[in-house]
Structures are given as structure tokens and as C-alpha cells.
Amino acid sequence: MLLYTDGLVERRGEVVDVGIDRAAAALAGTLRRAPDAAANHVCTALLGNGHHEDDVALLVYRSGHRSAAR
């Protein structure tokens, strides 16, 4: 599950559904990753490494995921 603020998906001059679809596609590519790695992937895919105009917060929750022991 991905919970996020509008800053992750909204872009000026773009229908918000496009950003939501982009977020869903980015999250779908993380099914075998730990939640923290999934969050990093989604941020990189949607925000890149450049300056962003809006605040962004997100939470990735995966039921039953177990991280490798360290």
C-alpha cells in the first residue's frame, strides 16, 4: 500500500490521474523490495534528483514482508 501527499503525483498542466498512474507503475516494480527500498524507488521514479516545487510525504506498507536479518 502506498499512502502519499499530493506533492508526489500532482504536476502543473497535467491531469492528476497521470501522476497517480505513474506512482502505481513505480510501486508495481517493487514487489520484491523491502518497504524502505520501495519508497526510495518511488521517490526516484517520480521526483528524480532535482528540485521539487511541493512538499512530499509517503508511506509504503507491505503486509507480511520480512526484511533479511542483519
BADREN-687530 format. One record per atom (N, C-alpha, C, O, CB): residue in one letter; x, y, z. Coordinates in steps of 0.05 Angstrom, whole numbers, plus 5000, padded with zeros to 4 digits. Each point is the difference from the previous one (the first is absolute). Glycine has a CB too. Example, Ala and Ser with C-alpha at 12.3 -4.5 7.8 and 13.67 -1.06 7.14 Angstrom:
2
a526448865156a498250245000a501850245000a502150005013a494149775012s503150444961s501650245001s498550225014s501050225004s501449654953
***
This chain:
70
m501749775000m498350235000m501850245000m502050015014m494249755010l503150444960l501450254999l498250235008l497950044987l505149784976l497750325058l498650245009l501850234994l502449995005l494949775031y501650464953y501750224993y498450265000y497650014999y505249684973t498750535029t498850274997t499950074970t501349874984t500450275062d496850064948d499650084972d502650094986d500149984976d495350155037g506649955002g502450094988g501549784985g501650064982g498750275054l499249424970l501249784986l498949974972l501549934982l499249845062v496850284952v498749934974v499050244984v499649974976v499149615046e500950654991e499050234985e502250164985e502150045012e494249995021r503250044942r501850174985r498350214986r497849944991r505549685002r497750625005r498650224986r499649924971r501849904987r500250445044g495649714960g499349954972g499649714993g499949934976g502750475014e497249435030e499649714995e497649905017e499750085023e505349864968v493449894997v497849885015v501149835022v501949844995v495150164963v501950025066v501149865023v500049694996v501749865011v496750525018d499749524955d499949714995d502649904987d500849775005d494350274990v506250134990v502649924987v502049955022v501549804999v497550474960g501249905061g501949975022g499349765017g501849865009g498950634991i496849465004i499149775016i500849744985i501049815013i495150465008d503449724953d500849774984d503149965001d500949775002d495150304968r505550155029r502949985002r500949895027r501849845001r498550564967a498349685053a500749905027a499349705002a501649845011a497550615009a498649474969a499249725001a502049824984a500849795009a494450354995a505749964973a502049854984a502649985015a501349794999a496550374959a503150055055a502550005015a499849805023a501949855005a499050634982l496949525027l499649825023l499949714990l501049825014l496650545012a501149594952a499849734989a502749884994a500349755001a495350374980g506350045014g502749904994g501649945025g502449954998g497550314961t498949755065t501449965025t499049765016t500649985024t500250514977l497849334987l498749795015l501949825017l499249905020l497450104945r505849985027r502049835014r501950175018r501949895011r497849774952r499850595039r501850185015r498850055028r497649985004r504050244954a500149845061a499250085027a498550274997a500650154982a503349605041p494450314996p498550254999p501750254997p499350184985p497249605042d505850234987d501750244998d501250024972d500350234989d500749745060a499849814939a501050004973a497850074980a500550144980a503049525032a494150254993a497750074982a499550305001a499550124980a498549425028a502050575016a499650295003a502150164985a499450204986a498449735059n504749994958n502250134985n499649984970n500450204986n502749705052h496149874952h499549964972h497850184990h500250134979h501349405024v496350485011v497750174992v500950305000v499350144981v497449525039c504750435000c500950285001c501850064976c499750204987c500049805063t502249824944t501850054978t498550004974t500550164982t503249625044a494550034970a498549984975a498250244996a499750094977a500349425027l498850605017l498150224996l501350285004l499050204988l497549495027l505650325000l501150265007l502850054988l500950224997l496549775044g503949794952g502850024990g501850115022g499449975024g498950114929n503850045039n501950125020n500050305000n501750135012n501149474982g495350524991g499950294997g498350135021g498949875018g501850084934h499150325046h498350165018h497149944994h499149964978h504450405024h494949635020h497149954997h498550235013h500950105021h499849404980e497150594987e498650235008e498249965025e499450205013e500749944940d499149625053d498149955022d501249815020d501849854994d494450234975d502849935056d500849815020d498949734993d497949974988d502150395047v501549434972v499349734994v500449835025v502050025014v499250034937a496849795055a500249805021a498749744990a498050014986a501950345051l501449434969l498849744992l500649795020l501950025015l498550114937l497949665048l500349785017l499449754984l498049984986l500750285055v503149554960v499649744987v499649795021v501649975019v501350164941y494949725038y499449785018y499649754984y498649994980y499250335053r503649474976r499749744987r499449795021r501749955017r501550194946s494549745036s499249805020s501649754997s500349894977s495150305023g505649715022g501449754999g502950014990g501349794998g494350014995h505450445000h502850024991h501949975023h499650115021h498950194942r503549545032r502149965020r502650084988r500949904980r496549735043s504050554991s502650094991s502049795007s499749855019s499150644987a503349494979a502249825005a501350075027a500350245006a500449684944a500249895065a501350055025a502750134995a501449934980a496349685042r503050584995r502650144996r501749955024r502350105001r495650254970
***
